[in-house]
Amino acid sequence: MSGMFMLSGQPRPAVMGIVNVTPDSFSDGGRYVHTQDAIDHGRELFAQGATIVDVGGESTRPGAQTVPDDEERRRVLPVIEALAELGTVSIDTRKEIVARAALQSGATIVNDVSASLGRVAAEFGAGWVAMHAQGDPATMQRAPHYIDVVDEVFRFLERCRQDAESFGIRELYLDPGIGFGKSLHHNLELLRHLTRFGDLGAPVLVGISRKSFLAGLSRLSRIEDPAQRGEESLAANIWALTHGASVVRVHEVTPVVEYLRLVEAMRNAGQHAERGAMR
């Protein structure tokens, strides 16, 4: 089953860089709301080594409100068209009409917080990120509740995998939805048992960068500013990558890419040493 789905043609872990074309995202809202600023940022992420650049025009932070379809398309389509010439682009959306327009504009992956757009991805021969969320962004953090968070998320993603198979999707990513309708305890339980999700036979994607629950784990006084959670985000992403994640979705690409390069260099050096000892 582990060979059922592809990882965007990549044999090694992938880094997904974030471009929020929004005025209200929790971490960088408004910074890239202008089209050219968003395009420039996406280009920079590719240059830093991002495998995928994820473009979104509607915030999914806790308490966020829905953006009209036309406005979301206005925000993301020109950015996608420009960046698709440089590499793999995903569209971060919950709306079918936006997903279709984005795929027609050059996106090749649907990053789907709602886990409802698999048929659309299949229709275009695109990849599909199916994420677990309890509730919607406007209400999801009010009182998240699970009997067994790991088991419930696992069963949900198992159904997503089955749906992907029935749709004919060949590039599937399963995301346990850290921070989407989860308490601090729920998030930590999912991360502690992350390797279990690898049993589903599809690459696991984790989006943990700069999320607020990291504030509860750090002693740094500056942690309340999401943009200053770089060290905490890197530590969490390293944990994810060493416990089964195939893709990490990040704001800061360079530290994660450098970590992966160092690990690969050390692995290769070790293999060379072993070969030399065998001669």
C-alpha positions in Angstrom: 0.0 0.0 0.0 2.9 2.4 0.6 3.6 2.6 -3.1 0.0 3.6 -4.0 0.5 7.3 -4.2 3.3 9.5 -5.5 5.1 12.4 -3.7 5.1 15.0 -6.5 7.9 13.1 -8.2 10.2 13.7 -5.2 12.2 10.8 -3.5 13.1 12.9 -0.5 11.0 15.1 1.9 9.5 18.1 0.3 9.2 21.7 1.6 6.0 23.6 0.8 6.4 27.4 1.1 3.5 29.6 2.0 2.2 32.7 0.1 -0.8 34.2 1.8 -2.4 36.7 -0.5 -4.6 37.9 2.4 -5.0 40.9 4.7 -5.8 38.8 7.8 -3.7 35.6 7.9 -2.6 35.0 11.5 1.2 35.3 10.8 1.8 37.6 7.8 -1.6 39.0 7.0 -1.3 42.0 4.7 2.4 41.6 3.9 1.8 40.0 0.5 -1.8 41.2 -0.2 -0.6 43.1 -3.3 -0.1 40.8 -6.4 3.4 41.8 -7.2 4.6 41.4 -3.6 3.0 37.9 -3.5 4.7 36.9 -6.8 8.1 38.2 -5.6 7.7 36.3 -2.3 6.8 33.1 -4.2 9.8 33.5 -6.4 12.0 33.9 -3.4 10.6 30.8 -1.8 11.4 28.8 -5.0 14.9 30.3 -5.0 15.4 29.2 -1.4 14.6 25.6 -2.3 10.8 25.2 -1.9 9.5 22.1 -3.7 6.0 23.5 -3.8 4.6 27.0 -3.3 1.2 27.1 -1.7 -0.9 30.1 -2.7 -4.0 31.1 -0.6 -6.5 33.9 -0.8 -8.6 33.2 2.2 -7.3 33.0 5.8 -8.2 29.8 7.7 -6.9 31.1 11.0 -9.3 30.6 14.0 -12.2 33.0 13.8 -11.6 33.8 10.1 -14.6 34.7 8.0 -15.3 33.4 4.4 -14.1 35.5 1.5 -16.4 36.0 -1.5 -15.5 33.7 -4.5 -14.7 36.5 -6.9 -12.4 38.2 -4.4 -10.5 35.0 -3.6 -10.0 34.4 -7.3 -8.9 38.0 -7.9 -6.2 37.6 -5.2 -4.7 34.2 -6.2 -5.1 33.7 -10.0 -2.4 36.2 -11.2 0.0 35.0 -8.5 -0.5 31.4 -9.6 -0.1 32.2 -13.3 3.2 33.9 -12.6 4.6 31.3 -10.2 3.5 28.2 -12.2 6.3 29.0 -14.7 8.9 28.4 -12.0 7.7 25.2 -10.3 4.9 23.3 -8.6 2.2 25.5 -7.3 -0.7 24.4 -5.0 -3.9 26.3 -4.4 -5.0 26.6 -0.8 -8.8 26.8 -0.9 -12.0 25.3 0.3 -14.1 26.4 -2.7 -14.6 24.3 -5.8 -15.0 27.4 -8.1 -11.6 28.7 -6.9 -9.9 25.4 -7.1 -11.1 25.0 -10.7 -9.9 28.4 -11.7 -6.6 27.9 -10.0 -6.0 24.6 -11.8 -6.8 26.2 -15.1 -4.3 28.9 -14.3 -1.4 26.6 -13.6 -1.8 25.1 -10.1 -1.2 21.3 -10.0 -2.2 20.5 -6.4 -5.3 21.4 -4.4 -4.5 22.0 -0.7 -7.9 21.3 0.7 -8.6 22.2 4.3 -12.2 21.0 3.8 -11.2 17.6 2.3 -14.1 17.9 -0.1 -12.4 18.7 -3.4 -11.0 15.4 -4.3 -13.2 15.0 -7.4 -12.1 18.3 -8.7 -8.4 17.4 -8.3 -9.1 14.1 -10.0 -10.8 15.8 -12.9 -7.7 17.9 -13.6 -5.3 15.1 -12.9 -4.0 17.2 -10.0 -2.6 16.3 -6.6 -4.9 16.5 -3.6 -4.0 17.4 0.0 -6.8 16.1 2.2 -6.8 17.6 5.7 -8.6 16.8 8.8 -10.4 19.7 10.6 -13.1 19.7 13.3 -15.5 22.5 12.4 -14.7 25.5 10.2 -12.2 28.3 10.8 -14.9 30.6 12.3 -15.7 28.1 15.1 -13.1 25.4 15.2 -11.1 26.5 18.3 -14.1 27.2 20.6 -14.3 23.8 22.2 -12.5 21.0 20.2 -13.4 17.6 21.6 -12.3 14.0 20.8 -12.6 10.7 22.6 -9.3 9.6 20.9 -7.9 12.3 18.7 -5.3 10.1 17.0 -7.7 7.3 16.2 -10.5 9.7 15.0 -8.1 11.6 12.7 -6.6 8.4 11.4 -10.0 7.0 10.5 -11.0 10.3 8.8 -7.8 10.3 6.7 -8.3 6.6 5.9 -11.6 7.5 4.4 -9.9 10.3 2.4 -7.4 7.7 1.1 -10.2 5.5 0.0 -12.0 8.4 -1.7 -8.8 9.2 -3.5 -8.5 5.7 -4.8 -12.0 5.7 -6.0 -11.5 9.1 -7.8 -8.4 7.8 -9.5 -6.0 10.3 -7.8 -2.4 9.3 -8.0 -0.8 12.2 -6.0 -2.3 12.3 -2.6 -1.1 13.9 0.6 -2.8 13.4 4.0 -2.7 16.2 6.6 -3.7 15.5 10.2 -4.6 19.2 10.5 -2.5 20.5 13.4 -4.3 23.5 14.9 -7.6 22.9 13.0 -10.1 22.2 15.7 -7.5 20.9 18.2 -6.3 21.9 21.6 -2.7 21.9 22.7 -3.1 18.4 24.0 -4.7 17.2 20.7 -1.8 18.7 18.7 0.8 17.1 20.8 -0.9 13.7 20.7 -1.0 13.9 16.9 2.7 14.8 16.7 3.7 12.2 19.2 1.9 9.5 17.1 2.7 10.9 13.7 4.4 7.8 12.4 1.1 6.0 12.6 -0.3 8.0 9.8 2.3 6.6 7.5 0.4 3.3 7.7 -2.2 4.9 5.4 0.0 4.5 2.4 0.2 8.1 1.3 2.7 10.9 2.0 1.9 12.8 5.3 1.9 16.6 5.1 2.2 18.6 8.3 1.5 22.3 8.6 2.9 23.5 11.9 4.8 26.7 11.1 4.4 29.6 13.5 1.2 28.1 15.0 0.0 29.5 18.3 0.2 26.3 20.4 4.0 26.6 20.0 3.7 29.6 22.4 2.7 27.2 25.2 5.9 25.2 24.7 8.5 28.0 24.6 10.1 30.1 27.3 10.9 32.9 24.9 9.1 36.1 25.8 8.9 37.1 22.1 6.9 34.0 21.2 3.5 35.9 21.1 4.5 37.4 17.8 3.9 34.6 15.2 6.7 35.9 13.0 9.2 35.4 15.8 8.5 31.7 16.2 11.2 30.6 13.8 13.2 28.4 16.2 10.1 26.8 17.6 8.8 26.2 14.1 12.1 24.6 12.9 12.2 22.3 16.0 8.6 21.2 15.3 9.2 20.7 11.6 12.4 18.6 12.4 10.2 16.5 14.8 7.7 16.0 12.0 10.2 15.1 9.4 11.9 12.6 11.6 8.6 11.0 12.6 7.1 10.3 9.3 6.2 13.5 7.5 7.0 13.6 3.8 6.0 17.3 3.4 6.2 20.3 5.7 4.3 23.5 5.0 6.4 26.4 6.2 6.7 30.2 6.2 10.5 30.1 6.4 11.9 27.7 3.7 15.7 28.2 4.1 16.2 26.7 7.6 14.2 23.5 6.7 16.0 23.1 3.3 19.3 23.5 5.0 18.4 20.9 7.6 17.5 18.4 4.9 20.7 19.2 3.0 22.8 18.6 6.1 21.1 15.3 6.9 21.5 14.2 3.3 25.2 15.2 3.3 25.8 13.3 6.6 24.0 10.2 5.3 26.0 10.2 2.0 29.2 10.7 4.0 28.3 7.7 6.1 27.5 5.6 3.1 30.9 6.5 1.5 32.7 5.6 4.7 30.9 2.2 4.9 31.8 1.5 1.2 35.4 2.4 1.9 35.6 0.1 4.9 34.3 -2.8 2.9 37.0 -2.5 0.3 
